[in-house]
Amino acid sequence: MRKTWDNSDQCGAGAPAHVSAGGTRDVWLRKCGPSRAFPDSVNIGTVPIRPATVLAPMAGVTDTVFRRFIKQLGGCGLIMTEFTSADGVLRNPKVRGRYLHFYQDEHPISAQLFGSDPRLLADAARIVEDLGFDLVDLNLGCPAKKVVKCNGGSGLLRDLPLIRKIFESVRAAVKIPFTVKFRAGWNDDEIVCVDLARMAEDCGLCAVALHARTREQGYSGNARWEWIASVKQAIKIPVIGNGDIRSPEDACAMVAQTGCDAVMIGRMAPANPWIFRQIEQYAERGSYVQPAEADRYQMIRTYFQMLLEEEMPGAEGKMKQFASWFTHGVPGGAALRKTIYEAEGGAEILSGVEEFFEAKLQAQPL
Ligand SMILES: Cc1cc2nc3c(=O)[nH]c(=O)nc-3n(C[C@H](O)[C@H](O)[C@H](O)COP(=O)(O)O)c2cc1C
């Protein structure tokens, strides 16, 4: 089923996926001409982010397993938790355990909070700081009705005075760098991104991340990178650009077109977890390695094993979801997705994946 956030056929200047043509090499080196300018690193307050790439927070996706998995593949400078209710953090220890649990090898890591009460958000930010997070982030982008109804996420974009109170309250509560991730505005008639970014800078926030769509757009249409450029021109603190990066070429294009200090990648990460490393390679030498079928197989098994080892709640659902993203565009992927959706239990899902890839690898010339 097509998800509301899936606009894969509408946008992105990304290059099509290329598959190894066989032969003795199992990877295919993509030649892209001279390397493109891409920031090596960015400092968010006192925290150096190297390289200047961020894994976008994604509810249901960026749990500790996925974050570590991305980190291990290399090239990702900062990882973030999925958004977490400030109210939940304060009232319910289970929320803390489930959403704010991380391992030492995840540093630097940012915790993203949502809510609309300045005092509760400040208290929750203190907890985040005490837990050892390197940064705390405020979500002003979530378009989900249940979040907006309580004035959280993008709901706040229509109330800049309240946002100021939240900024001030959280800023005063913690020493760690405080950042905000937001959409450009509620709709095309109410674009607030530049005003909001200036306010963030005024209130002592250390960076802003803009998903260059309105709330009304949801995930449809194209991200409008010109809004990122406008924000970059208006403030001095680092600007992280987000929206529709599907390839290393896109990442470099965003930097070139907007002047942003770092890029943030969401939906492409589960589809191509190597994208961060590829950006690093592309920036360094103008080419990047395209993983072969055997790498994809190894990768999906590693992730599934990590999920099972962590005894993650909902691991089975996550495996199904991930397999579906990950096999998008892979020849024969539809058949595998069907097998996986019908499978019962983690072990059965894993064996469906193993059969699929083993058959593919056997059919390939060595
Ligand atoms: C499944 C899913 C969950 C998301 N959850 C969050 C979230 O918890 N917090 C947030 O700020 N944005 C969330 N987002 C938005 C992403 O962080 C990102 O802004 C958006 O997907 C655009 O970037 P992309 O084009 O690289 O995917 C989510 C997106 C998806 C697809």
The ligand as an SDF file (V2000), in Angstrom:
LIG
                    3D

 31 33  0  0  0  0  0  0  0  0999 V2000
    7.7810    7.3020    8.7890 C   0  0  0  0  0  0  0  0  0  0  0  0
    8.1710    8.7220    9.0820 C   0  0  0  0  0  0  0  0  0  0  0  0
    8.2000    9.1590   10.3850 C   0  0  0  0  0  0  0  0  0  0  0  0
    8.5860   10.4790   10.6800 C   0  0  0  0  0  0  0  0  0  0  0  0
    8.6780   10.8690   11.9810 N   0  0  0  0  0  0  0  0  0  0  0  0
    9.1890   12.1020   12.2720 C   0  0  0  0  0  0  0  0  0  0  0  0
    9.4620   12.4700   13.6120 C   0  0  0  0  0  0  0  0  0  0  0  0
    9.2870   11.6960   14.5650 O   0  0  0  0  0  0  0  0  0  0  0  0
    9.9600   13.7300   13.8320 N   0  0  0  0  0  0  0  0  0  0  0  0
   10.2070   14.6180   12.8080 C   0  0  0  0  0  0  0  0  0  0  0  0
   10.6660   15.7400   13.0460 O   0  0  0  0  0  0  0  0  0  0  0  0
    9.9610   14.2690   11.5370 N   0  0  0  0  0  0  0  0  0  0  0  0
    9.4910   13.0380   11.2430 C   0  0  0  0  0  0  0  0  0  0  0  0
    9.3360   12.6610    9.9380 N   0  0  0  0  0  0  0  0  0  0  0  0
    9.7560   13.5970    8.8750 C   0  0  0  0  0  0  0  0  0  0  0  0
   11.2090   13.3580    8.4930 C   0  0  0  0  0  0  0  0  0  0  0  0
   12.0690   13.6070    9.5810 O   0  0  0  0  0  0  0  0  0  0  0  0
   11.6300   14.2690    7.3090 C   0  0  0  0  0  0  0  0  0  0  0  0
   11.4760   15.6130    7.7050 O   0  0  0  0  0  0  0  0  0  0  0  0
   10.7890   14.0380    6.0670 C   0  0  0  0  0  0  0  0  0  0  0  0
   10.6310   12.6590    5.8020 O   0  0  0  0  0  0  0  0  0  0  0  0
   11.4090   14.7280    4.8440 C   0  0  0  0  0  0  0  0  0  0  0  0
   12.7170   14.2640    4.6060 O   0  0  0  0  0  0  0  0  0  0  0  0
   13.0220   13.1730    3.4390 P   0  0  0  0  0  0  0  0  0  0  0  0
   12.4850   13.7410    2.1540 O   0  0  0  0  0  0  0  0  0  0  0  0
   14.5010   13.0150    3.4530 O   0  0  0  0  0  0  0  0  0  0  0  0
   12.2770   11.9390    3.8170 O   0  0  0  0  0  0  0  0  0  0  0  0
    8.9210   11.3770    9.6290 C   0  0  0  0  0  0  0  0  0  0  0  0
    8.8760   10.9150    8.3160 C   0  0  0  0  0  0  0  0  0  0  0  0
    8.5150    9.6130    8.0390 C   0  0  0  0  0  0  0  0  0  0  0  0
    8.5070    9.1640    6.6090 C   0  0  0  0  0  0  0  0  0  0  0  0
  1  2  1  0
  2  3  1  0
  2 30  2  0
  3  4  2  0
  4  5  1  0
  4 28  1  0
  5  6  2  0
  6  7  1  0
  6 13  1  0
  7  8  2  0
  7  9  1  0
  9 10  1  0
 10 11  2  0
 10 12  1  0
 12 13  2  0
 13 14  1  0
 14 15  1  0
 14 28  1  0
 15 16  1  0
 16 17  1  0
 16 18  1  0
 18 19  1  0
 18 20  1  0
 20 21  1  0
 20 22  1  0
 22 23  1  0
 23 24  1  0
 24 25  2  0
 24 26  1  0
 24 27  1  0
 28 29  2  0
 29 30  1  0
 30 31  1  0
M  END
$$$$
